[in-house]
Amino acid sequence: MTTTAEANPRLESRSGRFFARYYDAMTQRAEEKWGRPLRTLMFGELTGDILEVGAGSGANLPYFAKADSLVAVEPASEMRRQLHRRAAEVPLDVEVVDAWAENLPLPDDAFDTVVCTLVLCTVTDLPAALSEIRRVLKPGGQLVFFEHVRSPGAVGLMQDVLAPLWKRAAGGCHANRRLLTALRDAGYRVRIHEIVRPWPRYPTNTPYVRGTAVPLPADRDR
Ligand SMILES: C[S@@+](CC[C@H](N)C(=O)[O-])C[C@H]1O[C@@H](n2cnc3c(N)ncnc32)[C@H](O)[C@@H]1O
């Protein structure tokens, strides 16, 4: 199934396409240093039906070694082009879907796990995205995430100041997003597995949290 997401001027602008085209090159050093080991740890043992939201160029695809099926949602056309190429290189059948986290053209109760890495800082309507993720998760399913969140203390105050500028410079990324609060407000039980402060450290992107979030049954819309 492939649906066409409404084109987003920001993602499809010249700078958005440039960002997408060179994203892998820009993140290569971080990937080698901590990205790849982290992705192996997070996804190597995942089984069942998996949905990745905001799959980008497909950095996670090689790590879903035990998945039964994988759907990869990505709204940016240049990212999707690379995602298709990566999907052809992995042994798993990957279904690439052109869509937004806020409006997933996917059935209810369809996935054992939803994966988000470095995505929830950017989605425009976070409550809508979290509600959609909850909708498509099977009962007992989980969201597995690795995301940067607003820092406590002085760094957090600095992120508040930098946030508007950073949002424009970094493709809509929110430097000061309170993701864990948003997850709890959306009816998830959150487990933090690790707080990561990789080096070099950018004040806009620290700390990162590796965690899981499970929708609480009472909060499911049924
Ligand atoms: C920083 S990249 C991360 C890509 C990949 N998940 C990774 O770990 O390398 C963020 C991705 O989220 C996508 N994205 C932005 N807004 C989105 C939204 N509302 N719904 C789904 N994906 C979105 C972008 O197009 C981009 O590919």
The ligand as an SDF file (V2000), in Angstrom:
LIG
                    3D

 27 29  0  0  0  0  0  0  0  0999 V2000
   16.1190   13.2370   11.7870 C   0  0  0  0  0  0  0  0  0  0  0  0
   15.3030   12.2080   10.6330 S   0  0  0  0  0  0  0  0  0  0  0  0
   15.4440   10.6050   11.4150 C   0  0  0  0  0  0  0  0  0  0  0  0
   15.3420    9.4650   10.4430 C   0  0  0  0  0  0  0  0  0  0  0  0
   15.4830    8.0630   11.0400 C   0  0  0  0  0  0  0  0  0  0  0  0
   14.3690    7.7470   11.9090 N   0  0  0  0  0  0  0  0  0  0  0  0
   16.7890    7.8850   11.7560 C   0  0  0  0  0  0  0  0  0  0  0  0
   16.8000    7.4590   12.9020 O   0  0  0  0  0  0  0  0  0  0  0  0
   17.8470    8.1300   11.1310 O   0  0  0  0  0  0  0  0  0  0  0  0
   13.5800   12.6290   10.9380 C   0  0  0  0  0  0  0  0  0  0  0  0
   12.6350   12.0490    9.9250 C   0  0  0  0  0  0  0  0  0  0  0  0
   11.2900   12.2760   10.3320 O   0  0  0  0  0  0  0  0  0  0  0  0
   10.5310   12.6270    9.1950 C   0  0  0  0  0  0  0  0  0  0  0  0
    9.3480   13.3950    9.6370 N   0  0  0  0  0  0  0  0  0  0  0  0
    9.2450   14.7310    9.8630 C   0  0  0  0  0  0  0  0  0  0  0  0
    7.9960   15.0500   10.2340 N   0  0  0  0  0  0  0  0  0  0  0  0
    7.2830   13.9030   10.2400 C   0  0  0  0  0  0  0  0  0  0  0  0
    5.9370   13.5750   10.5430 C   0  0  0  0  0  0  0  0  0  0  0  0
    5.0760   14.5100   10.9380 N   0  0  0  0  0  0  0  0  0  0  0  0
    5.5400   12.2900   10.4120 N   0  0  0  0  0  0  0  0  0  0  0  0
    6.4210   11.3260   10.0470 C   0  0  0  0  0  0  0  0  0  0  0  0
    7.7260   11.5770    9.7670 N   0  0  0  0  0  0  0  0  0  0  0  0
    8.1530   12.8420    9.8560 C   0  0  0  0  0  0  0  0  0  0  0  0
   11.4880   13.4200    8.3270 C   0  0  0  0  0  0  0  0  0  0  0  0
   11.0730   13.4650    6.9820 O   0  0  0  0  0  0  0  0  0  0  0  0
   12.7880   12.6410    8.5260 C   0  0  0  0  0  0  0  0  0  0  0  0
   12.9350   11.6250    7.6050 O   0  0  0  0  0  0  0  0  0  0  0  0
  1  2  1  0
  2  3  1  0
  2 10  1  0
  3  4  1  0
  4  5  1  0
  5  6  1  0
  5  7  1  0
  7  8  2  0
  7  9  1  0
 10 11  1  0
 11 12  1  0
 11 26  1  0
 12 13  1  0
 13 14  1  0
 13 24  1  0
 14 15  1  0
 14 23  1  0
 15 16  2  0
 16 17  1  0
 17 18  1  0
 17 23  2  0
 18 19  1  0
 18 20  2  0
 20 21  1  0
 21 22  2  0
 22 23  1  0
 24 25  1  0
 24 26  1  0
 26 27  1  0
M  CHG  2   2   1   9  -1
M  END
$$$$
